[in-house]
Each structure stands twice: as C-alpha cells, then as structure tokens.
Amino acid sequence: QVQLQESGPGLVKPSQTLSLTCTVSGASISSGGYCWTWIRQHPRKGLEWIGYIYYSGSTYTNYNPSLKSRLSMSVDTSKNQFSLEVTSVTAADTAVYYCARDRAPHGAFDSWGQGTLVTVPS
Amino acid sequence: QSALTQPASVSGSPGQSITISCTGTSSDVGVYNYVSWYQQHSGKAPKLMIYDVTNRPSGISSRFSGSKSGNTATLTISGLQAEDEADYYCTSYTTSNTLAFGGGTKVTV
C-alpha cells in the first residue's frame, strides 16, 4: 500500500520561501510510471493543481502556469522523497498542501498524503 | 474562478440517485477522456472515485458511476447513503498540458 506524508513548516513569513517535502513509502519514485504531484486547498475553498515532477533516470516537471515563476520541484531518490518550493509567498499562499501520486498524468490521483496546513500571515 | 463548473450543492434522500455535473470546454472535458472525480470528507484528503471518465478504482462501490457528453461530465451516485455526504470535485486534463479542477459540489443526504 502506497503512503505519502507531507512535512515542513506550518508558518512561513511573507516574502520568504515555502518548502515542503513528501515522503513516499510502499512505492519507489525512481521506478517511473507515476507523476508525483502537489495540490493545495485554500481555506474553505476548492482544490488547485500546483504541478508535478516525474522521475525515470532524469526529471521532468510541469507547473501550473499561474504559479510557475515561483515554483521549484525536486526529487531525492535516496530518501524516496520529492519536494516543493514556493518563493516570495504572500497570504494568498495560505492553504493545506497535499502531495499525491498521479497514475496518468491525467489527474488520476490514486494516493494522497494527509495534507499539511501552511499559513502565511498577512 | 474555477476552470470547470460544478453546482455548489446537490441533495437527495437515502436510496435515491443524484447526479453532479462538471462543465468544461472544448479545451479540456470536451476533448479528452481524462476526467476524474474525488470525494472529500471534512478535514480529510480527497479520495479518487472515478478516473478516465468511467473507470472505478479497486474498492470503490459500483454505486458510483461516471459519464461524459460533449463538454460536460457527470458523476452519478445511486442508492444514496449517509456516508456519501461529502464534497465532490471533478478534474480534467487540458490542451495546455495542465489539470483543471472544478469548484466542488457539496452533497447532502
């Protein structure tokens, strides 16, 4: 059974960088075949696709165009983790951040982390 | 504003069937059979219920079914049960090589 777990600071100051890590167990990121994805949910709002990273010897990333200039994703195969960085955060980046596995990459997220709330004070 | 349009709320009585629509455009729902549906209970992570318009992952009840016509995808829940009360989201792959979510629908039983 695949399990994902997000970790990172719950509070980030405005203009700083938000950094989150997703630890995967029960599956190997380096085996390929899946897109490792970040999704966020603003308080009492809907879901927003942030982007994904795919690894199969080399990495490929695909980001939400509305966030692309501030995003960076990476993979650490030795720890079976993937990470997200969002630079220059504002209060609008306050959300629950989920990591998920996309089996396609067409939006079929079959495994999710429990989510982690990141707050950026205004 | 979400890229895909869903009704804000849908309600039904136990045992009834309900449908949730997800309307997109010819750049997403209308052109690809890559629509998925998620169930989210309060305070929990979303759960995949339907993928590729009609497919159910292993372990998902056959009471959940999906379809698509033109630019609109539909999730049907038959034999409505109390445990089905949750928020439901659709998502679609787009011609921009991105993923769009619907705004979500609150189902009340």
Chai-1 contact restraints between the chains, C-beta under 6 A:
chainA,res_idxA,chainB,res_idxB,connection_type,confidence,min_distance_angstrom,max_distance_angstrom,comment,restraint_id
A,G46,B,S2,contact,1.0,0.0,6.0,A-B,restraint_1
A,G46,B,F101,contact,1.0,0.0,6.0,A-B,restraint_2
A,G46,B,G103,contact,1.0,0.0,6.0,A-B,restraint_3
A,G46,B,G104,contact,1.0,0.0,6.0,A-B,restraint_4
A,L47,B,Y89,contact,1.0,0.0,6.0,A-B,restraint_5
A,L47,B,F101,contact,1.0,0.0,6.0,A-B,restraint_6
A,W49,B,L99,contact,1.0,0.0,6.0,A-B,restraint_7
A,Y98,B,A45,contact,1.0,0.0,6.0,A-B,restraint_8
A,H106,B,Y34,contact,1.0,0.0,6.0,A-B,restraint_9
A,H106,B,Y93,contact,1.0,0.0,6.0,A-B,restraint_10
A,G107,B,S36,contact,1.0,0.0,6.0,A-B,restraint_11
A,G107,B,T91,contact,1.0,0.0,6.0,A-B,restraint_12
A,G107,B,Y93,contact,1.0,0.0,6.0,A-B,restraint_13
A,G107,B,L99,contact,1.0,0.0,6.0,A-B,restraint_14
A,A108,B,S36,contact,1.0,0.0,6.0,A-B,restraint_15
A,A108,B,Y51,contact,1.0,0.0,6.0,A-B,restraint_16
A,F109,B,L48,contact,1.0,0.0,6.0,A-B,restraint_17
A,D110,B,L48,contact,1.0,0.0,6.0,A-B,restraint_18
A,W112,B,A45,contact,1.0,0.0,6.0,A-B,restraint_19
A,Q114,B,A45,contact,1.0,0.0,6.0,A-B,restraint_20
A,G115,B,A45,contact,1.0,0.0,6.0,A-B,restraint_21
